[in-house]
């Protein structure tokens, strides 16, 4: 009976989480539908407005229209606001409002915050929220200042501060929107801007729990297993992605001849960082080598860290399954890392997550192959890349997004939503079944595997 009550409670909590994001998308759609949201004479169809609102709320960055030219300053600010709220979670702003009004946070609100940030203990809610708000302000305002050093002399005070703020927020939130019209292609020779952007992307994708552990390390003298695994997997993926992209892109031949070695290195590193759900580019994605596209798709599928502004199956899921595979190959029963053992529940949850993600991606790919036109020169990767980008809330595309059919846009929107809210939360919200207690256990029997 107790298990049934817990399931019902979690089911209700999941529905509230899903409903909150739906409400944000609806509000964004209404605001972007206003005449002031677009320049005079510019028309936006309802499906395009809805797609943009969903992409911003789910911090993806896939766009069916050019953000820099199609939307007015008001429309761009709405997209900025949706991305900020979508990245930090609407419950974060609810807690901030409670603090400003000096009101106590209720138990239901704390539980919502716990779920939205993937916290393990309810007691962590208040302390983590302080870090979420504080670190977000610190990184975004710091990014604003650092980018203003480059953008203000380039664009003037008004425009320079605006693009600095916009870019700092979108980079930290791991959203792929930009107000330049072609992402960061005009800045691929500006290593300073790329380095600042990478710092913001990594900071946002690392997770607030990890940042709290790092900042409190001088007091605790230790890191949690979650933080250790996150840092190990993140650094490993960055290094591996960087090395493999150096090989597949032949030291970035796409860059103009005579580009300095340092700048080529920074651009390659940028290419390995941004697929972790940031979605910013310095060169046309469609012109990359096939091997590079495959590496990027793997990075998009893995994504960032739980409780961060990133999407994907998450680095911890990938890390747990990686060590599970190593343990099995070595004939070990326990899956160990850093003198700790992963629980069987963790391993089972990681396997289920990857399996469900694979099913969702496969079904979406199958649908899009029937509804979308694949241009000459491309194959199945044209669709798979788009699907993984939407599911991982990345924002990269080989060019399919602006040409999506209505059905295609609906499929991509659903993928973005699932990628941001989470597969488990989405399924629990849709499920009407109740957990059943097995009173009878049948005998176990082995079958042939492999």
Backbone torsions as a table, in degrees:
resi	resn	phi	psi	omega
1	UNK	NA	-39.6	179.3
2	UNK	-63.1	-38.7	178.9
3	UNK	-64.8	-37.5	178.5
4	UNK	-64.1	-41.4	179.5
5	UNK	-64.8	-40.7	179.1
6	UNK	-64.4	-40.8	-179.9
7	UNK	-64.4	-43.5	179.5
8	UNK	-61.4	-40.8	-178.7
9	UNK	-66.1	-44.1	179.6
10	UNK	-65.1	-37.1	178.2
11	UNK	-61.5	-44.4	178.4
12	UNK	-64.2	-41.6	179.5
13	UNK	-62.5	-41.9	179.3
14	UNK	-63.6	-40.9	178.7
15	UNK	-63.0	-37.7	177.5
16	UNK	-66.1	-40.1	178.7
17	UNK	-62.0	-48.0	180.0
18	UNK	-63.5	-44.0	-179.4
19	UNK	-61.2	-37.0	179.3
20	UNK	-61.8	-44.2	178.9
21	UNK	-69.0	-36.0	176.9
22	UNK	-62.3	-43.1	179.0
23	UNK	-61.8	-41.1	178.0
24	UNK	-61.3	-42.8	179.4
25	UNK	-63.8	-41.1	179.2
26	UNK	-63.7	-44.8	178.4
27	UNK	-61.4	-44.1	178.8
28	UNK	-62.7	-39.7	178.4
29	UNK	-63.2	-41.7	178.6
30	UNK	-63.3	-46.3	-178.4
31	UNK	-65.3	-41.0	-179.6
32	UNK	-74.9	-12.9	176.9
33	UNK	-84.3	-13.2	-179.5
34	UNK	-67.5	146.0	179.7
35	UNK	-57.0	-30.8	-178.0
36	UNK	-71.0	-13.9	-176.8
37	UNK	-77.9	-15.9	179.8
38	UNK	-129.6	154.4	176.0
39	UNK	-61.6	157.7	-179.5
40	UNK	-57.7	132.7	178.5
41	UNK	87.9	-1.8	179.4
42	UNK	-96.7	130.0	-178.5
43	UNK	-110.1	140.4	176.8
44	UNK	-123.7	126.2	175.9
45	UNK	-72.7	158.1	-178.0
46	UNK	-61.0	-41.7	-176.9
47	UNK	-66.5	-34.1	177.9
48	UNK	-70.7	-38.7	177.6
49	UNK	-65.1	-45.9	179.1
50	UNK	-61.7	-42.0	179.9
51	UNK	-61.7	-44.2	-179.5
52	UNK	-64.6	-43.4	179.2
53	UNK	-63.4	-40.7	178.9
54	UNK	-66.9	-42.3	-179.7
55	UNK	-64.0	-39.0	179.8
56	UNK	-71.4	-45.7	-179.3
57	UNK	-63.7	-36.3	179.8
58	UNK	-89.0	11.9	178.6
59	UNK	43.4	50.0	-179.2
60	UNK	-97.8	-59.2	179.8
61	UNK	100.7	-1.9	173.8
62	UNK	-68.5	132.9	-175.1
63	UNK	-131.4	137.9	175.7
64	UNK	-93.7	-13.1	175.5
65	UNK	-133.0	158.9	-179.0
66	UNK	-75.8	118.7	-176.3
67	UNK	-61.9	-36.9	-175.1
68	UNK	-70.8	-33.0	-174.1
69	UNK	-108.2	-30.0	-174.6
70	UNK	-79.9	-33.5	-176.7
71	UNK	-103.6	144.1	175.3
72	UNK	-75.1	178.1	177.0
73	UNK	-58.9	-39.3	177.6
74	UNK	-61.5	-46.6	179.6
75	UNK	-62.4	-40.3	178.6
76	UNK	-65.8	-37.6	178.0
77	UNK	-67.3	-37.0	176.2
78	UNK	-61.5	-45.2	177.8
79	UNK	-61.6	-40.5	177.4
80	UNK	-61.2	-46.0	-179.9
81	UNK	-64.2	-42.3	178.3
82	UNK	-62.6	-39.9	179.4
83	UNK	-66.5	-40.2	179.3
84	UNK	-63.5	-49.1	179.7
85	UNK	-66.5	-41.0	179.7
86	UNK	-65.1	-34.7	-178.2
87	UNK	-74.1	-48.2	-176.6
88	UNK	-84.2	-15.9	-178.3
89	UNK	92.6	132.7	-177.2
90	UNK	-64.1	-23.8	178.1
91	UNK	-68.6	-27.7	176.6
92	UNK	-61.6	-43.3	-179.7
93	UNK	-73.2	-28.7	175.1
94	UNK	-65.9	-43.2	178.1
95	UNK	-65.1	-40.5	177.9
96	UNK	-60.5	-41.2	177.8
97	UNK	-64.8	-41.2	176.7
98	UNK	-59.7	-41.9	-179.5
99	UNK	-66.1	-41.1	178.9
100	UNK	-62.6	-39.9	179.7
101	UNK	-82.2	-2.1	179.1
102	UNK	57.5	44.1	177.1
103	UNK	-109.2	147.3	178.5
104	UNK	-71.7	146.2	179.4
105	UNK	-86.4	124.1	-179.3
106	UNK	-71.9	165.9	-178.5
107	UNK	-63.2	-41.2	-179.2
108	UNK	-63.5	-38.4	178.0
109	UNK	-66.3	-41.6	178.3
110	UNK	-62.6	-38.5	179.0
111	UNK	-66.6	-37.2	177.0
112	UNK	-65.4	-41.7	177.9
113	UNK	-64.0	-43.1	179.0
114	UNK	-57.4	-43.0	-179.0
115	UNK	-70.8	-41.4	-176.4
116	UNK	-68.0	-29.6	-178.5
117	UNK	-102.3	6.7	179.3
118	UNK	57.4	41.4	179.5
119	UNK	-80.2	150.4	-179.2
120	UNK	-87.5	-39.2	-175.8
121	UNK	-117.3	141.0	178.6
122	UNK	-65.4	-28.3	-178.5
123	UNK	-67.3	-18.4	-179.9
124	UNK	-79.4	-11.4	-169.5
125	UNK	-55.7	-56.1	-174.4
126	UNK	-65.0	-44.3	-178.2
127	UNK	-66.3	-41.7	-180.0
128	UNK	-66.5	-38.0	179.6
129	UNK	-60.7	-37.1	177.4
130	UNK	-63.1	-39.1	178.9
131	UNK	-71.2	-38.0	178.9
132	UNK	-59.5	-50.9	-178.0
133	UNK	-68.5	-47.0	-177.3
134	UNK	-64.4	-48.0	-178.8
135	UNK	-67.2	-36.9	178.4
136	UNK	-61.4	-46.4	178.0
137	UNK	-63.7	-43.5	-177.3
138	UNK	-61.9	-50.5	-176.7
139	UNK	-69.1	-41.3	-176.9
140	UNK	-72.7	-40.4	176.5
141	UNK	-70.3	-37.4	175.5
142	UNK	-63.7	-41.5	176.7
143	UNK	-63.3	-39.1	176.6
144	UNK	-58.0	-47.3	-179.3
145	UNK	-64.6	-44.0	-178.7
146	UNK	-66.8	-40.9	179.9
147	UNK	-72.2	-30.9	178.9
148	UNK	-62.4	-29.4	177.4
149	UNK	-58.3	-33.9	-179.8
150	UNK	-94.5	-41.9	-172.2
151	UNK	-79.3	-34.1	-178.6
152	UNK	-64.1	-49.2	175.6
153	UNK	-61.4	-28.4	-176.9
154	UNK	-80.3	-41.0	-174.2
155	UNK	-113.8	-7.0	-173.3
156	UNK	93.5	168.4	-173.2
157	UNK	-63.8	-52.5	-176.5
158	UNK	-61.6	-58.9	-179.3
159	UNK	-65.2	-38.2	-177.9
160	UNK	-62.9	-44.9	179.0
161	UNK	-67.9	-36.7	-179.4
162	UNK	-64.3	-50.0	-178.8
163	UNK	-69.7	-29.0	176.9
164	UNK	-66.0	-45.8	178.7
165	UNK	-64.7	-46.5	-178.0
166	UNK	-60.1	-46.5	-176.3
167	UNK	-70.8	-36.7	178.8
168	UNK	-64.1	-44.2	180.0
169	UNK	-65.7	-48.1	-177.6
170	UNK	-65.4	-33.5	179.2
171	UNK	-70.7	-47.4	180.0
172	UNK	-65.4	-38.3	179.5
173	UNK	-77.6	-1.8	-179.0
174	UNK	58.0	35.4	176.0
175	UNK	-102.4	147.3	-173.1
176	UNK	-97.0	13.0	-180.0
177	UNK	-75.2	149.4	177.5
178	UNK	-146.6	161.2	178.5
179	UNK	-114.6	20.8	177.7
180	UNK	-99.0	-20.9	178.3
181	UNK	99.2	-24.4	-179.7
182	UNK	-140.3	38.0	-178.2
183	UNK	59.1	-126.1	-177.6
184	UNK	-113.4	27.7	-178.7
185	UNK	-64.6	-29.5	179.3
186	UNK	-77.1	-6.9	-175.9
187	UNK	-117.9	16.7	-177.6
188	UNK	-69.0	-17.9	175.2
189	UNK	-95.4	0.1	179.4
190	UNK	-101.8	87.7	-175.6
191	UNK	-63.0	-30.8	-179.2
192	UNK	-61.7	-48.1	179.8
193	UNK	-62.9	-41.0	-178.9
194	UNK	-66.6	-38.9	179.5
195	UNK	-66.2	-45.5	178.5
196	UNK	-61.0	-41.8	178.9
197	UNK	-61.8	-44.4	179.6
198	UNK	-62.6	-39.9	178.3
199	UNK	-60.7	-43.2	-180.0
200	UNK	-67.0	-41.4	-180.0
201	UNK	-63.6	-46.3	179.8
202	UNK	-64.6	-41.2	-179.9
203	UNK	-60.9	-43.1	-179.6
204	UNK	-71.8	-33.5	-176.1
205	UNK	-87.6	-6.1	-176.6
206	UNK	-79.8	-28.5	178.5
207	UNK	101.2	139.4	-175.4
208	UNK	-72.6	-30.4	177.3
209	UNK	-65.6	-38.6	178.6
210	UNK	-67.0	-42.6	178.1
211	UNK	-62.4	-39.5	177.9
212	UNK	-62.2	-42.8	178.3
213	UNK	-62.1	-41.9	-179.8
214	UNK	-66.2	-40.7	-178.8
215	UNK	-72.4	-26.7	179.9
216	UNK	-97.9	6.8	-176.9
217	UNK	-61.5	-35.8	-179.1
218	UNK	-65.7	-21.6	177.7
219	UNK	-94.0	-45.9	-175.3
220	UNK	-83.3	-26.6	-178.3
221	UNK	62.9	23.7	178.3
222	UNK	-158.6	161.1	174.6
223	UNK	-117.0	149.5	176.5
224	UNK	-69.7	160.2	178.5
225	UNK	-60.8	-36.8	178.3
226	UNK	-59.9	-45.1	-179.0
227	UNK	-68.7	-40.2	178.9
228	UNK	-62.2	-46.0	-179.8
229	UNK	-65.4	-40.5	179.0
230	UNK	-61.4	-48.4	-178.3
231	UNK	-65.3	-42.0	179.8
232	UNK	-62.7	-47.8	-177.9
233	UNK	-68.0	-42.1	-179.1
234	UNK	-61.4	-49.5	-179.1
235	UNK	-64.2	-40.9	179.9
236	UNK	-61.3	-43.9	180.0
237	UNK	-67.4	-37.8	177.7
238	UNK	-62.7	-49.0	-177.5
239	UNK	-66.0	-47.5	-179.3
240	UNK	-62.9	-43.8	178.6
241	UNK	-62.1	-42.0	-180.0
242	UNK	-62.3	-47.7	-178.1
243	UNK	-65.0	-45.4	-178.7
244	UNK	-65.7	-38.0	179.3
245	UNK	-70.3	-32.2	173.7
246	UNK	-60.2	-38.9	-178.5
247	UNK	-74.5	-50.3	-174.9
248	UNK	-68.2	-32.0	-179.1
249	UNK	-94.6	4.7	178.3
250	UNK	50.6	52.5	-180.0
251	UNK	59.5	39.5	175.3
252	UNK	55.1	68.0	177.4
253	UNK	-67.0	-15.8	178.8
254	UNK	-65.3	-26.5	-179.9
255	UNK	-71.6	152.9	-179.3
256	UNK	-57.3	148.1	177.9
257	UNK	-60.6	140.4	-179.9
258	UNK	90.7	0.0	177.5
259	UNK	-64.3	128.9	-177.5
260	UNK	-57.7	152.4	-179.4
261	UNK	-58.3	-41.4	-178.2
262	UNK	-61.1	-43.4	-178.8
263	UNK	-67.8	-36.3	176.4
264	UNK	-63.7	-40.1	179.4
265	UNK	-64.3	-44.4	179.7
266	UNK	-63.6	-41.3	178.6
267	UNK	-65.2	-36.9	177.7
268	UNK	-68.4	-42.7	177.0
269	UNK	-62.8	-39.5	177.4
270	UNK	-61.5	-38.6	180.0
271	UNK	-67.5	-27.7	178.7
272	UNK	-87.2	-18.9	-178.6
273	UNK	-88.0	-46.1	-171.3
274	UNK	-68.4	-27.8	175.9
275	UNK	-65.3	-10.1	177.3
276	UNK	-78.0	40.2	173.5
277	UNK	89.7	11.3	178.7
278	UNK	-83.0	-46.0	173.9
279	UNK	80.3	13.4	176.5
280	UNK	-95.2	144.9	-175.8
281	UNK	-132.5	156.0	175.3
282	UNK	-118.5	-2.7	178.2
283	UNK	-152.1	154.4	-177.7
284	UNK	-57.8	122.4	-178.7
285	UNK	-62.5	-36.0	-176.3
286	UNK	-66.7	-17.1	-178.5
287	UNK	-95.6	0.3	178.3
288	UNK	-72.5	158.1	178.6
289	UNK	-67.3	156.4	-179.3
290	UNK	-59.3	-39.4	178.2
291	UNK	-63.2	-38.5	178.9
292	UNK	-65.6	-41.2	178.8
293	UNK	-62.0	-39.4	179.0
294	UNK	-64.1	-44.1	179.0
295	UNK	-61.8	-43.3	179.8
296	UNK	-63.8	-39.1	179.2
297	UNK	-64.5	-38.2	176.6
298	UNK	-64.0	-44.9	179.5
299	UNK	-63.5	-38.3	178.3
300	UNK	-65.2	-38.4	-179.3
301	UNK	-66.4	-39.5	179.8
302	UNK	-71.6	-50.2	176.9
303	UNK	77.1	-148.2	-174.9
304	UNK	-106.8	-143.0	-172.8
305	UNK	-108.0	144.3	174.4
306	UNK	-57.9	140.4	-179.0
307	UNK	78.8	15.5	179.1
308	UNK	-113.7	-169.5	177.8
309	UNK	-90.1	8.3	-174.6
310	UNK	-100.5	166.9	178.7
311	UNK	-115.0	-151.6	-179.4
312	UNK	85.0	-175.0	178.5
313	UNK	-76.5	-12.0	175.9
314	UNK	88.4	149.4	-176.8
315	UNK	-65.1	-35.0	-178.7
316	UNK	-67.4	-38.2	177.3
317	UNK	-62.1	-46.9	179.0
318	UNK	-61.8	-42.7	-178.9
319	UNK	-64.4	-43.9	179.3
320	UNK	-60.9	-45.1	-179.1
321	UNK	-69.8	-32.2	177.4
322	UNK	-64.5	-47.4	179.5
323	UNK	-71.3	-28.9	174.5
324	UNK	-63.6	-43.4	179.3
325	UNK	-64.9	-42.5	179.5
326	UNK	-62.4	-43.4	-180.0
327	UNK	-62.9	-42.0	179.8
328	UNK	-64.6	-41.9	-179.6
329	UNK	-66.2	-28.8	179.2
330	UNK	-87.8	-2.0	179.4
331	UNK	77.6	19.9	179.8
332	UNK	-90.5	145.5	179.0
333	UNK	-84.5	-37.8	-178.8
334	UNK	-93.3	144.6	176.2
335	UNK	-100.2	111.7	-171.5
336	UNK	-117.7	149.1	174.9
337	UNK	-156.9	129.2	177.6
338	UNK	53.9	47.4	177.3
339	UNK	60.4	28.1	175.9
340	UNK	-134.0	158.1	-178.7
341	UNK	-115.2	130.5	177.1
342	UNK	-73.5	139.3	178.4
343	UNK	-73.1	154.9	178.3
344	UNK	-64.0	-30.2	178.1
345	UNK	-64.1	-39.8	176.9
346	UNK	-62.4	-45.5	-178.3
347	UNK	-65.0	-44.3	179.7
348	UNK	-63.2	-40.4	179.7
349	UNK	-66.3	-39.3	178.3
350	UNK	-64.9	-43.5	178.5
351	UNK	-63.1	-42.4	179.6
352	UNK	-64.8	-40.2	179.7
353	UNK	-61.6	-46.7	-179.7
354	UNK	-65.4	-40.3	179.2
355	UNK	-62.9	-47.4	-179.8
356	UNK	-65.2	-40.1	178.4
357	UNK	-62.1	-40.5	178.5
358	UNK	-63.7	-39.9	178.5
359	UNK	-64.9	-46.7	-179.8
360	UNK	-60.2	-46.2	-179.2
361	UNK	-64.9	-40.9	-179.1
362	UNK	-65.1	-45.2	-179.8
363	UNK	-63.9	-45.0	179.5
364	UNK	-62.0	-41.7	178.9
365	UNK	-62.6	-43.7	179.8
366	UNK	-60.7	-43.4	-179.9
367	UNK	-63.7	-45.8	-177.0
368	UNK	-68.0	-29.1	176.7
369	UNK	-67.1	-22.0	179.3
370	UNK	-91.9	-24.8	-175.1
371	UNK	-103.4	-22.0	-174.9
372	UNK	-109.8	153.0	179.7
373	UNK	-96.3	125.5	178.4
374	UNK	-93.1	118.4	-177.0
375	UNK	-70.2	163.0	178.0
376	UNK	-63.2	142.4	-179.0
377	UNK	97.5	-12.1	178.8
378	UNK	-119.7	161.1	175.4
379	UNK	-126.9	-145.2	-177.6
380	UNK	-62.4	-26.6	-178.8
381	UNK	-60.7	-24.4	-180.0
382	UNK	-61.2	-37.2	179.9
383	UNK	-88.1	-45.0	-177.5
384	UNK	-59.9	-40.1	178.9
385	UNK	-59.4	-44.4	-179.9
386	UNK	-64.9	-42.0	-179.2
387	UNK	-63.9	-46.9	179.7
388	UNK	-65.2	-37.2	178.2
389	UNK	-63.2	-41.0	179.2
390	UNK	-70.5	-46.1	-179.3
391	UNK	-63.8	-38.9	179.1
392	UNK	-83.5	4.2	-176.7
393	UNK	48.6	48.7	-176.6
394	UNK	-91.3	-61.3	-179.7
395	UNK	108.9	-0.9	176.3
396	UNK	-82.7	153.2	-179.3
397	UNK	-153.7	151.5	174.0
398	UNK	-90.6	5.6	177.8
399	UNK	117.9	1.1	-176.3
400	UNK	-75.2	-35.1	-171.1
401	UNK	-50.3	-51.8	-177.8
402	UNK	-65.3	-17.4	-175.9
403	UNK	-106.3	10.8	-179.3
404	UNK	-63.3	142.4	172.2
405	UNK	-76.1	174.8	179.1
406	UNK	-61.2	-43.9	178.2
407	UNK	-62.8	-42.1	178.7
408	UNK	-60.8	-41.6	178.5
409	UNK	-64.5	-39.8	178.9
410	UNK	-64.7	-41.1	179.0
411	UNK	-64.4	-45.4	179.7
412	UNK	-64.6	-39.6	177.7
413	UNK	-61.6	-42.1	178.7
414	UNK	-64.4	-39.9	177.7
415	UNK	-63.8	-43.9	178.5
416	UNK	-60.8	-42.0	-178.4
417	UNK	-65.0	-46.4	179.0
418	UNK	-63.2	-40.8	-179.9
419	UNK	-63.3	-35.2	-179.2
420	UNK	-82.4	-47.8	-177.0
421	UNK	-73.2	-34.4	-178.1
422	UNK	109.6	142.2	-178.0
423	UNK	-63.5	-46.4	-176.9
424	UNK	-63.5	-44.3	179.6
425	UNK	-62.4	-42.3	179.9
426	UNK	-63.5	-44.1	-178.4
427	UNK	-68.8	-40.9	177.8
428	UNK	-63.4	-35.6	-179.6
429	UNK	-68.8	-33.9	-178.6
430	UNK	-85.5	-22.9	-174.9
431	UNK	-74.7	139.8	175.8
432	UNK	-114.3	2.7	-178.7
433	UNK	-81.7	152.3	177.3
434	UNK	-106.6	149.2	179.0
435	UNK	-65.6	138.9	-179.5
436	UNK	-113.1	138.2	178.1
437	UNK	-90.5	121.6	-179.7
438	UNK	-76.0	116.1	178.3
439	UNK	-88.8	-17.2	-179.3
440	UNK	-125.9	131.9	176.0
441	UNK	-116.3	123.6	-178.5
442	UNK	-81.1	160.6	178.0
443	UNK	-64.0	144.2	178.4
444	UNK	-82.4	148.0	178.5
445	UNK	-149.3	138.2	-177.8
446	UNK	-83.5	149.8	173.1
447	UNK	-125.1	167.5	-179.7
448	UNK	-79.5	129.4	179.2
449	UNK	-121.3	131.1	176.7
450	UNK	79.7	NA	NA
